[in-house]
């Protein structure tokens, strides 16, 4: 069984009235059990040629209603450049230069097209990505 662990550390000395120091860890497991995720798409990069919307992951290509995990990172160093992230046609947010995201994805293909789409704010941007796959 594969074991994949995600850790996040958040810290700030001036965001709140007290110092912020948060560290949490989660083991990525399959839907409904404690079995680790055993497949991954491999760490990749997508260089965009224009500001057109791209489908990064098509729900129909993966097992429906599972506990997949998606990692995204905007490689840009230009502060104003972002990738708009959409899931099932709904904008869930933007990741600006240097930002990253790790979120669950069910790949639900029953009734809703649950594809993950990205739209770059400028041409010639690079997105780093990886999908941890629940079989």
C-alpha angles and dihedrals in degrees: 000000000000119000118204119178127195119201129187128188121193120186138163136160096199110030096087135021087263128043113273118225118162127163123173136167132200131186111224107235137176122262115290099357145058097255112125122242108264104191136056134179092229126249108290142166129222119202112201122216098200142354095279121129112259129199105231097178124014111210091217090065093062138055111280123246098008136134100260117162124214125206119194131174130181105222094193120117093199105101097215095052117100144164116229109218121211129184117190089350093304120117107236096177150297128268113209129202109316093004122128138187137203116190142155120257126191096194086219107187098169110103097340132059099235098186120149110235131183130200118193119216091220138023121263098030124146127224121193113209146168135179122211104206129216107204 
